[in-house]
Amino acid sequence: MSQPVNQSSTEQTSYAIFADDIGKQVDVKSQKLEILRGISLKIKQGESLAIVGRSGSGKTTLLGLLAGLDTVSHGSISLMNNALEEMSEDERASVRASHVGFVFQSFQLLPSMTALENVMLPLELKGDAFAKKSAQEFLIRLGLDDRLGHYPSQLSGGEQQRVALARAFACKPDILFADEPTGNLDQETGQKIIDLMFELNEANSTTLIMVTHDELLADRCQRRVHIDAGRIVPEEHSVASNKVELVECKA
């Protein structure tokens, strides 16, 4: 496996994610389409960060790059002191398995498995001898003690998202990536999921990085970055909200 990124200073090693001048291009009809450019981010361990912006601005692409689900066209990303751009897909998968959890808008639960089995699966893949016990504890903690044997089709949207949260946090990730985690939920249920997410974040000191259009969720984060046309830009209300840390954007 690729060696961890060679750090020249203690600054870089103090961050859960250190992204330097990253960009992403794709080929479209023999032309290069630039999705992201000149993005630099420093995200501390235990920090909560909201990535906001209009649809099509590049938010989800950025999330995928930071999580190692996709590769940069240029620039570098260090995730828990691992240089993602130097790794193969198998190596990045190993890093994700060791450090990363995911919560998606569409829940991504396996329909043929019960709530308990969905949460147990990643634990079993990691060789956790206490997978069942850990899965039960997280599901009970999220108020699903009477839903352990239910399949996703038998659960409400809010219950499915709580199963997804239990699955993500049961592996005790260093970083949790969430892509519109309340997008398919009504306001009341979405607020409950937000509360649960930050409660678990505080209890486990997990770094939270979220793409969201939900202002309630974004306001709960310690800071936010605004993406527009593939670049980080200041928000109009950055001074008033005191929630935006201007991040260097390289041309």
C-alpha positions as CSV (number, residue, x, y, z in Angstrom):
1,M,0.0,0.0,0.0
2,S,1.1,3.6,-0.6
3,Q,2.9,5.2,2.3
4,P,1.3,8.1,4.2
5,V,1.9,11.4,2.7
6,N,5.3,12.9,3.5
7,Q,4.6,15.9,5.7
8,S,7.1,18.8,5.8
9,S,5.5,20.4,8.8
10,T,3.4,19.5,11.8
11,E,0.6,21.8,10.5
12,Q,-0.6,19.3,7.8
13,T,-0.6,16.3,10.2
14,S,-3.0,18.2,12.5
15,Y,-5.8,18.1,10.0
16,A,-8.3,15.3,9.2
17,I,-8.3,16.6,5.6
18,F,-5.7,18.8,3.9
19,A,-6.6,19.6,0.3
20,D,-4.2,21.7,-1.7
21,D,-5.2,23.4,-5.1
22,I,-7.4,20.5,-6.2
23,G,-9.2,20.5,-9.5
24,K,-11.4,18.0,-11.4
25,Q,-11.9,17.8,-15.1
26,V,-13.9,15.3,-17.2
27,D,-14.0,14.6,-20.9
28,V,-17.2,15.6,-22.6
29,K,-17.4,15.2,-26.4
30,S,-13.7,15.5,-26.9
31,Q,-13.5,18.6,-24.7
32,K,-12.4,19.1,-21.1
33,L,-15.2,20.1,-18.7
34,E,-13.9,21.8,-15.6
35,I,-16.0,20.9,-12.6
36,L,-13.7,22.1,-9.8
37,R,-10.7,24.3,-9.8
38,G,-8.2,25.8,-7.3
39,I,-9.8,24.5,-4.1
40,S,-7.8,24.4,-0.9
41,L,-9.3,23.3,2.4
42,K,-8.0,22.5,5.9
43,I,-10.4,20.6,8.1
44,K,-9.5,19.8,11.6
45,Q,-10.3,16.5,13.4
46,G,-13.7,16.8,15.1
47,E,-14.7,19.8,13.1
48,S,-18.1,20.1,11.4
49,L,-18.2,21.7,8.0
50,A,-21.1,22.3,5.6
51,I,-20.5,22.5,1.9
52,V,-23.3,24.7,0.4
53,G,-24.1,26.1,-3.0
54,R,-26.5,25.9,-6.0
55,S,-27.3,22.6,-7.7
56,G,-24.6,21.8,-10.2
57,S,-21.9,23.9,-8.5
58,G,-19.7,21.0,-7.8
59,K,-20.5,20.2,-4.1
60,T,-21.0,16.5,-4.5
61,T,-18.0,16.2,-6.7
62,L,-15.9,17.9,-4.0
63,L,-17.3,15.5,-1.4
64,G,-16.4,12.5,-3.5
65,L,-12.9,13.7,-4.0
66,L,-12.3,14.5,-0.3
67,A,-13.7,11.0,0.6
68,G,-11.5,9.2,-1.9
69,L,-14.4,8.0,-4.0
70,D,-13.0,9.8,-7.0
71,T,-9.6,11.1,-8.0
72,V,-8.4,14.6,-8.6
73,S,-7.2,15.9,-12.0
74,H,-4.6,18.0,-10.2
75,G,-3.6,19.0,-6.7
76,S,-3.4,16.8,-3.6
77,I,-5.6,15.6,-0.8
78,S,-4.4,14.1,2.5
79,L,-7.0,12.2,4.4
80,M,-5.9,11.2,7.9
81,N,-2.3,11.7,6.7
82,N,-2.8,9.5,3.6
83,A,-2.0,11.0,0.1
84,L,-5.1,9.9,-1.8
85,E,-3.8,11.0,-5.2
86,E,-0.9,8.6,-4.9
87,M,-3.1,5.5,-4.2
88,S,-4.8,2.9,-6.3
89,E,-8.5,2.3,-5.9
90,D,-7.9,-0.7,-3.7
91,E,-5.6,1.4,-1.5
92,R,-8.1,4.2,-1.2
93,A,-10.8,1.7,-0.4
94,S,-8.7,0.4,2.5
95,V,-8.3,4.0,3.8
96,R,-12.0,4.6,3.6
97,A,-12.7,1.3,5.4
98,S,-10.3,2.4,8.2
99,H,-11.3,6.0,8.6
100,V,-14.5,7.0,6.8
101,G,-18.3,6.6,7.2
102,F,-21.0,7.7,4.8
103,V,-24.6,8.9,5.0
104,F,-26.5,9.4,1.8
105,Q,-29.8,11.1,0.9
106,S,-31.1,7.8,-0.6
107,F,-30.1,5.8,2.6
108,Q,-28.3,3.1,0.5
109,L,-29.6,0.3,2.7
110,L,-29.6,-3.3,1.4
111,P,-33.2,-4.2,0.9
112,S,-32.7,-8.0,1.5
113,M,-31.2,-7.3,5.0
114,T,-32.8,-6.3,8.2
115,A,-31.9,-3.1,10.0
116,L,-29.6,-5.1,12.3
117,E,-28.0,-6.9,9.4
118,N,-27.4,-3.6,7.5
119,V,-25.5,-2.2,10.5
120,M,-23.6,-5.4,11.1
121,L,-22.4,-5.8,7.6
122,P,-19.5,-3.2,7.6
123,L,-18.5,-4.4,11.0
124,E,-18.3,-8.0,9.9
125,L,-16.3,-6.9,6.8
126,K,-13.8,-5.3,9.2
127,G,-13.5,-8.5,11.2
128,D,-15.3,-7.2,14.3
129,A,-16.0,-10.2,16.6
130,F,-18.7,-8.1,18.4
131,A,-20.5,-6.9,15.3
132,K,-23.9,-7.9,16.4
133,K,-23.6,-6.4,19.9
134,S,-22.2,-3.1,18.5
135,A,-24.9,-2.9,15.9
136,Q,-27.6,-3.5,18.4
137,E,-26.2,-0.9,20.8
138,F,-26.3,1.8,18.1
139,L,-29.7,0.9,16.8
140,I,-31.1,1.0,20.4
141,R,-29.3,4.3,21.0
142,L,-31.2,5.7,18.0
143,G,-34.5,4.5,19.2
144,L,-34.9,1.5,16.9
145,D,-34.9,-1.3,19.5
146,D,-38.3,-2.5,18.1
147,R,-37.1,-2.4,14.5
148,L,-34.0,-4.6,14.6
149,G,-35.7,-7.3,12.5
150,H,-37.5,-5.1,10.1
151,Y,-36.4,-4.7,6.4
152,P,-36.0,-1.3,4.8
153,S,-39.3,-1.5,3.0
154,Q,-41.0,-1.9,6.5
155,L,-39.4,1.3,7.8
156,S,-40.3,4.9,7.4
157,G,-37.9,7.4,5.8
158,G,-36.8,8.7,9.2
159,E,-36.2,5.2,10.5
160,Q,-34.2,4.2,7.4
161,Q,-32.0,7.3,7.9
162,R,-31.5,6.4,11.5
163,V,-30.4,2.9,10.4
164,A,-28.0,4.6,7.9
165,L,-26.6,6.7,10.8
166,A,-26.2,3.7,13.0
167,R,-24.3,1.9,10.2
168,A,-22.0,4.9,9.7
169,F,-21.3,5.5,13.3
170,A,-21.0,1.9,14.4
171,C,-17.7,1.6,12.6
172,K,-16.4,4.6,14.6
173,P,-15.1,6.5,11.6
174,D,-12.7,9.4,12.0
175,I,-14.6,11.3,9.3
176,L,-18.3,11.1,8.4
177,F,-19.3,12.3,4.9
178,A,-23.0,13.1,4.4
179,D,-24.6,14.0,1.1
180,E,-28.0,15.8,1.6
181,P,-28.7,13.6,4.7
182,T,-32.1,15.2,5.3
183,G,-33.1,15.7,1.6
184,N,-35.8,13.0,1.5
185,L,-37.2,13.8,4.9
186,D,-40.0,16.1,6.2
187,Q,-38.9,19.0,8.3
188,E,-39.7,17.5,11.7
189,T,-38.0,14.2,10.9
190,G,-35.1,16.0,9.3
191,Q,-34.6,18.0,12.5
192,K,-34.5,14.8,14.6
193,I,-31.9,13.3,12.3
194,I,-29.8,16.5,12.5
195,D,-30.0,16.4,16.3
196,L,-29.0,12.7,16.3
197,M,-26.1,13.3,13.9
198,F,-24.6,16.1,16.1
199,E,-25.2,14.2,19.3
200,L,-23.2,11.3,17.9
201,N,-20.6,13.7,16.5
202,E,-20.0,15.1,19.9
203,A,-19.9,11.8,21.7
204,N,-17.4,10.3,19.2
205,S,-15.4,13.4,18.2
206,T,-16.1,12.5,14.5
207,T,-15.3,15.0,11.8
208,L,-18.5,15.9,9.9
209,I,-18.4,17.0,6.3
210,M,-21.8,17.6,4.7
211,V,-23.2,18.7,1.4
212,T,-26.6,20.3,2.1
213,H,-29.2,22.7,1.0
214,D,-30.7,22.6,4.5
215,E,-30.0,25.9,6.3
216,L,-30.9,24.3,9.7
217,L,-28.2,21.7,9.1
218,A,-25.6,24.2,7.7
219,D,-26.2,26.5,10.7
220,R,-25.4,23.7,13.1
221,C,-22.0,23.2,11.6
222,Q,-19.0,25.1,13.0
223,R,-18.3,26.6,9.6
224,R,-19.3,26.4,6.0
225,V,-17.8,26.8,2.5
226,H,-19.8,28.0,-0.4
227,I,-19.2,26.5,-3.8
228,D,-20.1,28.4,-7.0
229,A,-19.1,27.3,-10.5
230,G,-16.5,24.9,-9.1
231,R,-14.7,27.4,-6.8
232,I,-15.0,28.4,-3.2
233,V,-16.4,31.9,-2.8
234,P,-17.3,34.1,0.1
235,E,-21.0,34.1,1.2
236,E,-22.8,37.4,1.1
237,H,-23.7,37.0,4.8
238,S,-20.3,35.7,5.9
239,V,-19.6,38.7,8.2
240,A,-23.0,38.7,9.8
241,S,-23.2,34.9,10.3
242,N,-19.6,34.5,11.4
243,K,-19.8,31.0,10.1
244,V,-17.6,31.3,7.1
245,E,-13.8,30.9,7.2
246,L,-12.4,32.3,4.0
247,V,-10.3,29.6,2.5
248,E,-7.5,30.3,0.1
249,C,-8.5,29.6,-3.5
250,K,-5.6,29.3,-6.0
251,A,-6.2,30.3,-9.6
